[in-house]
Amino acid sequence: MSFEKISTVDEITVLENGIILYRINNIIKENDVEIAQNYVRNSLSPDSDLTDIPANVVTIANVVWTPEVIVAYKANIQEKLSQTTLTAG
């Protein structure tokens, strides 16, 4: 009896603000017959560390996350934090 786990990124979406959403499809096989499957969804913001991220996701991040996108994303987050602080105070 042999078991095999196959994990592939089967969906990648880039949002307007540079956030990347991706889905990993995990399949467990026993003697080449699929016995289980599940999905794991992840997201990455333009300032995320790409260590241990699947290679095809990193490739897209390196294209999409230009310096301008990263600056705009951080500015947007900072603006939202400022608005939250002003509203809470």
NUKOL-395240 format. One record per residue (C-alpha): z, x, y; residue number from 1. Coordinates in steps of 0.25 Angstrom, whole numbers. Layout:
N
{pt {Z, X, Y}, NUM},
...
***
This chain:
89
{pt {0, 0, 0}, 1},
{pt {-4, 6, 13}, 2},
{pt {-1, 1, 27}, 3},
{pt {-8, 4, 40}, 4},
{pt {-5, 1, 54}, 5},
{pt {-17, 0, 64}, 6},
{pt {-15, -1, 79}, 7},
{pt {-26, -3, 89}, 8},
{pt {-27, -6, 103}, 9},
{pt {-36, -19, 103}, 10},
{pt {-34, -24, 117}, 11},
{pt {-34, -17, 130}, 12},
{pt {-33, -24, 144}, 13},
{pt {-33, -18, 158}, 14},
{pt {-27, -27, 169}, 15},
{pt {-31, -27, 183}, 16},
{pt {-19, -19, 187}, 17},
{pt {-21, -8, 177}, 18},
{pt {-11, -13, 166}, 19},
{pt {-17, -11, 152}, 20},
{pt {-14, -21, 141}, 21},
{pt {-16, -17, 127}, 22},
{pt {-14, -22, 113}, 23},
{pt {-12, -15, 100}, 24},
{pt {-16, -21, 87}, 25},
{pt {-7, -17, 75}, 26},
{pt {-12, -20, 61}, 27},
{pt {-5, -17, 49}, 28},
{pt {-13, -15, 36}, 29},
{pt {-9, -14, 22}, 30},
{pt {-19, -9, 12}, 31},
{pt {-30, -12, 23}, 32},
{pt {-26, -26, 25}, 33},
{pt {-20, -31, 38}, 34},
{pt {-6, -36, 36}, 35},
{pt {-1, -36, 50}, 36},
{pt {-5, -36, 64}, 37},
{pt {1, -36, 78}, 38},
{pt {-2, -33, 93}, 39},
{pt {6, -25, 103}, 40},
{pt {2, -27, 117}, 41},
{pt {5, -16, 128}, 42},
{pt {3, -14, 143}, 43},
{pt {2, -2, 151}, 44},
{pt {3, -1, 166}, 45},
{pt {-5, 9, 174}, 46},
{pt {7, 18, 175}, 47},
{pt {10, 18, 160}, 48},
{pt {12, 30, 151}, 49},
{pt {0, 31, 141}, 50},
{pt {8, 39, 131}, 51},
{pt {6, 33, 117}, 52},
{pt {-4, 22, 122}, 53},
{pt {-16, 20, 113}, 54},
{pt {-28, 29, 117}, 55},
{pt {-37, 18, 121}, 56},
{pt {-27, 12, 130}, 57},
{pt {-25, 25, 137}, 58},
{pt {-40, 27, 139}, 59},
{pt {-40, 14, 146}, 60},
{pt {-28, 17, 155}, 61},
{pt {-34, 30, 159}, 62},
{pt {-46, 23, 164}, 63},
{pt {-40, 11, 170}, 64},
{pt {-27, 18, 177}, 65},
{pt {-34, 25, 188}, 66},
{pt {-24, 31, 199}, 67},
{pt {-28, 19, 208}, 68},
{pt {-24, 9, 197}, 69},
{pt {-11, 16, 194}, 70},
{pt {-7, 16, 209}, 71},
{pt {-11, 1, 211}, 72},
{pt {-3, -3, 199}, 73},
{pt {9, 5, 204}, 74},
{pt {8, -1, 218}, 75},
{pt {7, -15, 212}, 76},
{pt {20, -13, 204}, 77},
{pt {27, -7, 216}, 78},
{pt {23, -19, 224}, 79},
{pt {28, -29, 214}, 80},
{pt {41, -21, 213}, 81},
{pt {42, -21, 229}, 82},
{pt {40, -36, 229}, 83},
{pt {50, -39, 218}, 84},
{pt {60, -30, 226}, 85},
{pt {57, -38, 239}, 86},
{pt {58, -51, 232}, 87},
{pt {71, -48, 224}, 88},
{pt {78, -42, 237}, 89},
***
